[in-house]
Amino acid sequence: MNGLIGKKIGMTSIYDNNGRNVACTIIEAGPCVVTQVLTQEKDGYKALQLAYGERKVKNTPNALIGHFEKASTAPKSQILEFRDSDLKKDLGDVVTITDVFAEGDAVSVSGTSKGKGFQGVVKRHGFSGVMEQTHGQHNRLRAPGSLGNSSFAAKVMKGMRMAGQTGNVAIKVRRLKVLKIFADQNLILIKGAVPGHKGAFVVLEK
């Protein structure tokens, strides 16, 4: 599996060959530095460890500083292994967009969705609420309604859709099309939306 670590810049839109306006996400993918080459003989599996993003030396543990010095690079904020990568790279090499992706490729993007805090059932699950204030209903427009059983079970069953933490979970969106690549700026335009806020780190896999 080949991939890169990147950062979500934001969303925009471009026109395709048929003149249709297509929404897309701008991602700064790489450049990533190879900080470790794992082999089947030594480590038990084959992988490339890539690092991306700047990190202050004073906030970096000494063990990581030594790890990055082996690759002759400054401390990085994000480290990730890509297993079974067929890229022919050595320790300290730089991996760019054009090494991994091309326009028209289908990619998977992983990230952490936007956190929306504690939300009720209307926002979290799309409940419609009580809708009409009849028979003495008061302040019940966005209430979830009945939750559990009476005599049998006499409890709220697991998996019941209720209010709670919304967002801030790991999400992978698969089979997104690469619309355009700006290699000189390390930018890649991907059709549709990807998880995360502006400036969030994402992982692109091919």
N, C-alpha and C positions, 0 to 999 in steps of 0.2 A: 504494500500500500504506500503510495506516494502522497505527500501533502505538505502544507505550509502553515505556519502560525501567522495570524494577521490581526488587524484592528479595524473595526467597523467605523467608517468615516461618516456615513449617512446615506440618504436615498436621493435619487434623481430620476429622470426619465430620458430616453433617447428614442429616435425614430428608426424603425427597422426598414428593410428593403421594400416593404409593401406600403410604407408611409404610415404605419400604425405607431402610436405612442406607447412605449413599453416601459413600465416601472421597473427600476433596477436598484440594486444596492452597491455602493462604492466601498471596496475593502482594500486597505493597504496590506498586501500580502508580502511579507518578508521585507528586505532580505534576511534570511535566517542563517545562522552559523552552525556548522556541524561541531558539536562539543563532545561527541563520543560515537565511535563506530563499534557496534556490538556484533559479534560473530557467533556462529553455531558452535564452533569448537571451544571458544573461551567462555561464552556467556550462556550457551544453551539455546539461543535463538538469534535470529538475524534482525537487526534493526539499525536505524539511524536516529541519533538523538540531536534534535534541533533546538536552538535557543533564539529568542526574539525579544525586542524591547529593551529600553535602557533601565539601568538600576544603579543607584548610588553605591559606591564602594563601602561607605560607612554603615549602610543598611544591609550589607551582604555578609553572611557567615564566612569565617575563614576557610572552611572546607570547600564552599562553593567558589571562593576566590581562587583557590588552588586548582579547582576543576576547570575554571574558565581560562586560567593561565596556561594550562596544557594545550588549549586550543588557540592560544595567542589572541584572545579577544577580551573586551571589557565585560564586566558583569551584566547579565541579562535578567529580565524580570520573568520571562516565561520559558519553561523547558518542557519538551514533549518528545516521546519516542514514536517513530513511525515504523511498525514492524513490516518485515518482508519487503523493504524498499529496494527497488532495482536501480536507484541512482548510484552512479559510480563516483562517490565523493570520499575524500579523506578528511582526517581530523583538521579542523580549522578552515575548511573550504566554505564558501558562501553559496547558498542555494537561493536562486531567484525565481520569479514567476515563470519565466520562459523555460526554465529547467523542468517544470512540473506540468504546467497547464498551457492550453492553446485555445483560441477562440472556437466556440462550438462544443467544447467538452462538457460532460455532465459531472457535476461535483456535489459533494455532500458538505454541508456547513454545520458545525457544532458550536453552541454558545450557551450562555445563561440568559434566560428570558428576563424581561424587565420585572422588577419586584413592585407589586402594588399594595403591599401591606395586608392588614386584616380586612377582608371584604365580606359583605353579606351574600346571600344566595342569588340575588338578582344580578349583581355584577359578576360574581364568581361562576355561576352555573347557568345564567340566563333564565331564571325563574321569572314568571310574569307578575307574581304577587297576587293579592286579593282582588285587585282591579276596582271593585265596586264597594262603596261604603254603605252596606245595607244591614239591617237587623242589629243595629247598635255597634257596628264595627267602628273602632277608634284606633287610629295610628297603627293600622295593620297593612298598609299598602305594600310594603316590601318584606313582609313576614314569610317564613318558610312554610308555615302550616304544621299539620300533624307530622310527628317524627317516627313514633314507634308503635308497637303492638300493645294490646291490653292484657288479657289473661295469659295467652300463650307467648312464650319468650319473655314478655314483660321487660323488654329492653330495646334500646336503639341498636339496630343491626349494623355490623361493620360495613363500611362503604357507603353509608348514607350521605347524600350530598347536603352539606351544611356549610355554614360560614367558616372562614378560616384564612390562613395565609394564601395569598394569590401571587403567582409568578415566582421569580427567583429560583427556577429549576433548570436543570440541564436539558437542552432540546437539540435534536439533530434533524435538519431538513435535508432530504435526499433529492437527488436528480434535479439539481438546479443548473440551468444552462449558462455557460460563460458567454456573455455578449461581446465584450470588448476588453482588450488588455493594453494598458499603457506601461510598457516595460521600463521606460526611462524614469517614470514616477513611482514605480512599484504598485500601481493601481490595477485592480481588476473589477469589472462591472458584471454583476451576477443578476440574472432575471429574477424578479420577485423580492420578497422580504426574507431577512435572516434574523434569528433571535439576538437580543441584546440591545443595549442603548448605544448612543453615539460614543465612540471611544472604547467600547468593550472589546476584549480580546476574543477572537473566534479561531476555529481550526477548520481549514479547508482540506478535504481529502478527495482523491481521485480513484 
